C-alpha cells in the first residue's frame, strides 16, 4: 500500500528489527549492529507521537484499571460464593431489592433533633398570662404548633407562680411534668401527655392541630383550679 501510512510502518519495522540487533539492508545480507545502540535507536523511534495517536488518555486508562479491578473482585467473590457467578448476582439483586423496600417504607432519611432534652423557656422570662395571650393569638391565626408551645409554657409558668414548681432555668417539658405530677398526682397522665405533645412539635418535627391545642388549653384551665396534693407538697400556698 502506498501513501503516508507506509512510512511509520516501515520505520516501526526497522525499530523492531533494531531491538534484535539486526537491521535489514536494501541489498545484500542484513547488517549487524551492536545491541545497545540499536535498542536506544528503537526506543527513540517508537516514542514518536505518530505511534501513540490512538493510545487511551489518562482517564481511559484509569477507567480500564478500575473495571479490571472490579472484574477481579467479582471473580474472587464468585469463587467464594456458593453457585459461583449466578450466586453473586442473586445476592446483589436481593440487596438492591431490600434497599429499595426500605427506602419506600421509611422514606428519605433526614436528621431530626432529639425529641427530648430542650429547654422549655427561651431567654426572656414572661408571665403565665403573657404566654396564654400569645397562645390564644397563635390559635386564632391557626398556628397550632406555636399555640401548643406557648400554652405549655403558660401551664408551667403558672405552676411556678403558684410555687408548685421552683423556677429553674433550663428545665425541660418532661422534667416539669414529672415534678408537677408529684404535687398533682391525679393529673400525672395528662401532664406527661402534654410534655410529649410539646416535645413532638418542638423537637420531633410534627405539626400540632386544633384538637391538640384544645386538650392542652383545657388542662391548663383545670390545673388553675386544682389544689396540690397535701402529702406531696405540704403547706404550699395556692
C-alpha positions as CSV (number, residue, x, y, z in Angstrom):
1,X,0.0,0.0,0.0
2,X,1.3,3.4,-0.9
3,X,0.7,6.8,0.9
4,X,1.7,8.4,4.1
5,X,0.8,5.4,6.3
6,X,3.7,3.3,4.8
7,X,6.4,5.5,6.3
8,X,5.5,4.9,10.0
9,X,5.1,1.2,9.3
10,X,8.5,0.8,7.7
11,X,10.0,2.9,10.5
12,X,8.3,0.7,13.1
13,X,9.5,-2.4,11.4
14,X,13.0,-1.0,11.3
15,X,12.8,-0.1,15.0
16,X,11.5,-3.6,16.0
17,X,14.3,-5.2,14.0
18,X,16.8,-3.0,15.7
19,X,15.7,-4.5,19.0
20,X,17.1,-7.8,17.8
21,X,20.4,-6.2,16.9
22,X,20.0,-6.8,13.1
23,X,18.9,-4.1,10.6
24,X,17.7,-5.1,7.1
25,X,19.7,-3.6,4.2
26,X,18.3,-2.7,0.9
27,X,20.7,-5.0,-1.0
28,X,22.7,-7.9,0.3
29,X,22.8,-9.6,3.7
30,X,21.4,-7.9,6.9
31,X,23.7,-5.5,8.7
32,X,24.6,-6.4,12.2
33,X,24.8,-3.5,14.7
34,X,25.6,-3.5,18.5
35,X,22.5,-4.4,20.6
36,X,22.8,-1.3,22.9
37,X,22.8,1.4,20.3
38,X,20.2,-0.5,18.3
39,X,17.8,-0.6,21.3
40,X,18.3,3.1,22.0
41,X,17.5,3.9,18.4
42,X,14.4,1.7,18.5
43,X,13.1,3.4,21.7
44,X,13.6,6.8,20.2
45,X,11.8,5.8,17.0
46,X,8.8,4.2,18.9
47,X,8.4,7.2,21.2
48,X,7.5,9.4,18.3
49,X,3.9,10.8,18.6
50,X,2.8,9.1,15.3
51,X,2.8,5.7,17.1
52,X,0.7,7.0,20.1
53,X,-2.2,8.8,18.3
54,X,-4.7,6.2,19.3
55,X,-3.4,5.4,22.8
56,X,-6.1,5.8,25.6
57,X,-5.9,9.0,27.6
58,X,-5.3,9.2,31.3
59,X,-9.0,9.0,32.2
60,X,-9.5,6.0,29.9
61,X,-6.5,4.2,31.4
62,X,-7.8,4.9,34.9
63,X,-11.3,3.5,33.9
64,X,-9.7,0.5,32.4
65,X,-7.8,-0.2,35.5
66,X,-10.9,0.3,37.6
67,X,-13.0,-2.1,35.6
68,X,-10.2,-4.6,35.7
69,X,-10.2,-4.3,39.4
70,X,-14.0,-4.8,39.6
71,X,-13.7,-7.8,37.3
72,X,-11.0,-9.4,39.5
73,X,-13.1,-8.6,42.6
74,X,-16.2,-10.2,41.0
75,X,-14.2,-13.2,40.0
76,X,-12.9,-13.6,43.6
77,X,-16.4,-13.3,45.0
78,X,-17.9,-15.8,42.6
79,X,-15.2,-18.3,43.5
80,X,-16.0,-17.9,47.2
81,X,-19.8,-17.8,46.8
82,X,-22.0,-21.0,46.5
83,X,-23.3,-21.1,43.0
84,X,-20.4,-19.1,41.6
85,X,-21.3,-16.1,39.4
86,X,-25.1,-16.7,39.5
87,X,-24.9,-16.8,43.3
88,X,-23.2,-13.4,43.4
89,X,-25.7,-11.9,41.0
90,X,-28.6,-13.3,43.2
91,X,-27.1,-11.7,46.3
92,X,-26.6,-8.4,44.6
93,X,-30.2,-8.3,43.3
94,X,-31.5,-9.3,46.7
95,X,-29.6,-6.5,48.4
96,X,-30.8,-3.9,45.9
97,X,-34.4,-5.1,46.4
98,X,-34.0,-4.8,50.1
99,X,-32.6,-1.3,49.9
100,X,-35.5,-0.3,47.6
101,X,-38.1,-1.7,50.0
102,X,-36.5,0.1,53.0
103,X,-36.4,3.4,51.0
104,X,-40.0,3.0,50.1
105,X,-41.1,2.1,53.6
106,X,-39.1,4.6,55.6
107,X,-38.8,7.4,53.1
108,X,-35.8,9.7,52.6
109,X,-33.6,9.7,55.7
110,X,-33.4,13.0,57.4
111,X,-31.8,14.3,60.5
112,X,-34.1,15.4,63.3
113,X,-33.3,16.9,66.6
114,X,-33.7,14.7,69.7
115,X,-37.4,14.6,70.7
116,X,-36.5,15.5,74.3
117,X,-33.9,17.5,76.2
118,X,-34.5,21.0,75.0
119,X,-35.2,23.9,77.4
120,X,-38.9,24.8,77.8
121,X,-38.5,28.6,78.0
122,X,-36.4,31.0,76.0
123,X,-34.1,33.6,77.4
124,X,-36.8,36.3,78.0
125,X,-39.0,35.5,81.1
126,X,-42.7,36.1,80.7
127,X,-45.7,35.6,83.0
128,X,-48.2,32.8,82.6
129,X,-50.8,35.5,81.4
130,X,-48.4,36.6,78.7
131,X,-47.9,33.1,77.5
132,X,-51.6,32.5,77.4
133,X,-52.2,35.6,75.4
134,X,-49.6,34.6,72.9
135,X,-51.1,31.1,72.7
136,X,-54.6,32.4,72.0
137,X,-53.2,34.7,69.3
138,X,-51.5,31.8,67.6
139,X,-54.6,29.7,67.9
140,X,-56.8,32.4,66.4
141,X,-54.4,32.6,63.4
142,X,-54.4,28.8,63.0
143,X,-50.8,28.4,64.1
144,X,-51.4,25.4,66.2
145,X,-47.8,24.4,66.7
146,X,-46.9,27.8,68.2
147,X,-50.1,27.8,70.2
148,X,-49.3,24.4,71.8
149,X,-45.8,25.6,72.6
150,X,-47.0,28.8,74.3
151,X,-49.8,27.0,76.2
152,X,-47.4,24.5,77.6
153,X,-45.1,27.4,78.8
154,X,-48.2,29.1,80.3
155,X,-49.1,26.0,82.2
156,X,-45.6,25.5,83.7
157,X,-45.1,29.2,84.4
158,X,-48.5,29.2,86.2
159,X,-47.3,26.3,88.4
160,X,-44.1,28.3,89.2
161,X,-46.1,31.4,90.1
162,X,-48.2,29.3,92.5
163,X,-44.9,27.9,93.9
164,X,-45.9,24.3,93.0
165,X,-42.7,24.3,91.0
166,X,-39.4,26.0,91.8
167,X,-38.4,28.4,89.0
168,X,-35.4,26.7,87.3
169,X,-33.7,27.9,84.1
170,X,-33.1,25.1,81.5
171,X,-36.0,22.9,82.7
172,X,-37.4,20.7,80.0
173,X,-41.1,19.9,79.5
174,X,-40.6,16.3,80.7
175,X,-38.9,17.5,83.9
176,X,-41.6,20.0,84.5
177,X,-44.3,17.3,84.0
178,X,-42.5,14.9,86.3
179,X,-42.1,17.5,89.1
180,X,-45.7,18.8,88.7
181,X,-47.1,15.2,88.9
182,X,-45.7,14.8,92.4
183,X,-47.8,17.8,93.6
184,X,-50.8,17.0,91.3
185,X,-50.8,13.2,91.1
186,X,-54.4,13.0,89.8
187,X,-53.3,14.8,86.7
188,X,-50.0,13.0,86.1
189,X,-51.0,11.2,82.9
190,X,-52.3,14.4,81.3
191,X,-49.1,16.3,82.3
192,X,-46.9,13.7,80.7
193,X,-49.0,13.7,77.6
194,X,-48.8,17.5,77.4
195,X,-45.0,17.3,77.7
196,X,-44.8,14.7,74.9
197,X,-47.0,16.9,72.7
198,X,-44.7,19.9,73.3
199,X,-41.6,17.8,72.5
200,X,-43.2,16.3,69.4
201,X,-43.9,19.7,67.8
202,X,-40.8,21.4,69.1
203,X,-38.1,18.8,68.5
204,X,-39.8,15.9,66.7
205,X,-40.8,17.7,63.5
206,X,-44.5,17.1,64.0
207,X,-47.3,19.6,63.4
208,X,-49.9,20.3,66.0
209,X,-53.7,20.6,65.4
210,X,-56.7,22.3,66.9
211,X,-57.6,19.3,69.0
212,X,-54.1,19.0,70.5
213,X,-54.2,22.7,71.5
214,X,-57.8,22.4,72.9
215,X,-56.6,19.5,75.1
216,X,-53.7,21.4,76.4
217,X,-55.7,24.6,77.0
218,X,-58.3,22.5,79.0
219,X,-55.5,21.0,81.1
220,X,-54.1,24.5,81.8
221,X,-57.5,25.8,83.0
222,X,-58.2,22.7,85.1
223,X,-54.8,23.0,86.9
224,X,-55.5,26.6,87.7
225,X,-58.5,25.4,89.8
226,X,-56.7,22.4,91.3
227,X,-55.2,22.4,94.8
228,X,-52.0,20.5,95.3
229,X,-51.8,17.1,97.0
230,X,-51.1,17.8,100.7
231,X,-48.8,14.9,101.2
232,X,-46.7,15.7,98.2
233,X,-46.4,19.5,98.8
234,X,-47.4,20.3,102.5
235,X,-48.1,23.9,103.3
236,X,-47.7,25.1,99.8
237,X,-49.7,28.3,99.0
238,X,-52.0,28.1,96.1
